[in-house]
Amino acid sequence: MVNMKSETKINLISCYWNDPDLIEVADVFLSDLTQSLQKLQNALKKENWEDIGQVAHYIKGGAASAGFSDYAGLCADLQLSAQKGDMNQMLPLADDVISLGRQLRSC
């Protein structure tokens, strides 16, 4: 568990860590996550709220499927704030999605 800027705790290890069949799902998600986080950073630089929401949605689905439910919830919050255009909430959430995404582990 790690604290984020919002003081919420998030589990950085997939809940599939002890399932040899499902851990592969987490490993595939993690191998694709670097590219998705780069897309998120690019969208942030361009201040493209629609792309931020779309990338957050994509990451959210992968995270949920890979057993990272806490991280998926964080991505859902980012997606919602992007849809609302709420930059005050969106920027800290995006920072958390990026920094915590780099720390996720399958086991």
Secondary structure, DSSP 8 states (H G I E B T S, - for coil): -EE-TTS-EE--B-TTTT-TTTHHHHHHHHHHHHHHHHHHHHHHHTT-HHHHHHHHHHHHHHHHHTT-HHHHHHHHHHHHHHHHT-HHHHHHHHHHHHHHHTT-B--
